[in-house]
Amino acid sequence: MKKFFAPLREEYKWNPHGILNIIGSLGVFPAVMLAREVDNIWILFGIVILWWLIVAFVYLVYCYFKNK
């Protein structure tokens, strides 16, 4: 059993892009609120994808200017 649980005892390394995914996933909340009003699930998917693309673009711009 020690070998089975050994990977769980290793040091956890935080994914540096994890915050990007967390902020990107928060776009679901406004998308659901808007999709309730228009009664169309495709608008929900579009808003979530648009939100995530905006977050990714802002993050890439931040990384570009940070490293410049």
PLY file of the C-alpha trace (Angstrom):
ply
format ascii 1.0
element vertex 68
property float x
property float y
property float z
element edge 67
property int vertex1
property int vertex2
end_header
0.00 0.00 0.00
2.91 2.38 0.56
3.78 2.29 -3.13
0.18 3.01 -4.04
-0.01 6.18 -1.92
3.57 7.35 -2.62
2.60 9.75 -5.45
0.21 11.52 -3.07
3.02 12.28 -0.63
5.18 14.05 -3.19
5.43 17.82 -3.17
2.63 19.46 -5.13
3.79 21.86 -7.83
1.29 24.58 -8.72
0.59 24.96 -12.41
1.66 28.51 -13.32
-1.27 28.77 -15.75
-3.78 27.46 -13.21
-4.98 30.95 -12.32
-5.71 31.52 -16.00
-8.05 28.52 -16.06
-9.73 29.55 -12.82
-10.46 33.08 -14.03
-11.51 31.73 -17.43
-13.98 29.34 -15.86
-15.63 32.18 -13.92
-17.18 33.30 -17.21
-19.78 30.56 -16.79
-21.71 32.61 -14.23
-22.52 35.64 -16.42
-23.11 33.32 -19.37
-25.73 31.34 -17.46
-27.43 34.55 -16.31
-27.65 35.84 -19.88
-28.67 32.47 -21.35
-31.67 32.39 -19.01
-32.93 35.59 -20.60
-32.47 34.55 -24.25
-33.32 30.83 -23.86
-30.57 29.64 -26.16
-27.77 27.30 -25.07
-25.54 28.25 -28.01
-25.29 31.78 -26.68
-24.11 30.33 -23.36
-21.35 28.38 -25.09
-20.37 31.40 -27.16
-20.14 33.69 -24.16
-18.05 31.17 -22.19
-15.64 30.72 -25.09
-15.48 34.47 -25.70
-14.82 35.13 -22.01
-12.02 32.54 -21.89
-10.43 33.95 -25.06
-10.49 37.47 -23.61
-8.88 36.23 -20.39
-6.22 34.32 -22.34
-5.52 37.35 -24.53
-5.13 39.66 -21.53
-2.82 37.12 -19.89
-0.68 36.83 -23.02
-0.44 40.63 -23.30
0.57 40.77 -19.63
3.26 38.13 -20.17
4.52 39.91 -23.28
4.98 43.26 -21.54
6.33 41.64 -18.38
9.13 39.92 -20.30
9.88 42.83 -22.60
0 1
1 2
2 3
3 4
4 5
5 6
6 7
7 8
8 9
9 10
10 11
11 12
12 13
13 14
14 15
15 16
16 17
17 18
18 19
19 20
20 21
21 22
22 23
23 24
24 25
25 26
26 27
27 28
28 29
29 30
30 31
31 32
32 33
33 34
34 35
35 36
36 37
37 38
38 39
39 40
40 41
41 42
42 43
43 44
44 45
45 46
46 47
47 48
48 49
49 50
50 51
51 52
52 53
53 54
54 55
55 56
56 57
57 58
58 59
59 60
60 61
61 62
62 63
63 64
64 65
65 66
66 67
